[in-house]
Amino acid sequence: MSTAAVTTKKVSLDGLKRLAQKHLKPSSALRNLIMSEPDELPVQELGPKVELYAKLLDHELRASSVVTSETPKSNASQSKERRAKMRKG
């Protein structure tokens, strides 16, 4: 009886790592967790990890500002900046 070679599909985390570096502060636990992952993960491992990443991101966003200034500003912030510019000139 021979054993068939089992191939495991892998998913690249390069895009996720770039996103974390660009949009999360260096102090973010989520950023550090994502950056510590291997560059590729077996598909079977991705689902539970994404669920964990989502929960951690939600927690960090509620607890404090872990998002860098490169992320889009809220409409309220944009409106406030426009009013300040209009007053100046």
N, C-alpha and C positions, 0 to 999 in steps of 0.2 A: 504494500500500500504506500503510495507516494503522497507527499504533502505538496499542495499547490502553493506557489509563492503568493503571499498576500501583499498587495500593494495598498498603501494608505494614501488617500488624497490629502494633500496639504494645502493650506491657505496662507498666503503671504500677509504679514502684518506691517509691511513697509508703509503703506498709506496711512494706517492707523497711527503708526509711530510718528510720521511727519505731522499729522493732525495734532497729536498730543504735544509735540515740541512747539508747534506754532501757536496753539491756542491755550495751553495750560501753563501755569506758572511753574518754575522749577521746584517750588515747595509742595506741589500737588501730589498727594499720595497716588492718585490715579495715573498721573503722568509717570511717576517712578515705577509703578506696577507695569504699565504698558511697555516702558522702555526696558524693563528687565525680562520681558518675554523673549523667546527665541524668534528669529525672523520669520519662521514658518511654523504653523501648528497643524496637527491632524484635524480634519473637519469635525470629527467627533468631539474634540475638546473645545471647539470654538463657541458653540451655543452656551454652555454654562459660563464661560469666561465673559462673553458679551453681556450676559445677564448680570454678572458681578460688576462689570465696568459701568453699566447703566445705573445700578444701585449706588455705586460709589460716586459717580458723577452727580447724581441727584443729591446725595448727602453733602458733597462739597459745595455745590451751588447754593444749597440752603444755609450752610454753616458760615460761609465767607466767600469772598471774591477770589476764586482761583483761576479765573479766566483772564487772559492778558488783554491789554488795551487794543490788540489787533482784531478783536472780535467786534461784530457790528454793535453799534450803540443803540440803546432803546430810543423809541420815538420821543420820549420825554427829554432825554439828554440832547437829542438833535434839535428839538424845538428850543430848548434853553440856550444852546449855542447860537442858533440863528437869531434869537432875540438880542443876545449880547452883541453880536456883530452888527445888527441894525442900529443899535444905540450908539455904537462907536462911529458909525459913518456911513 
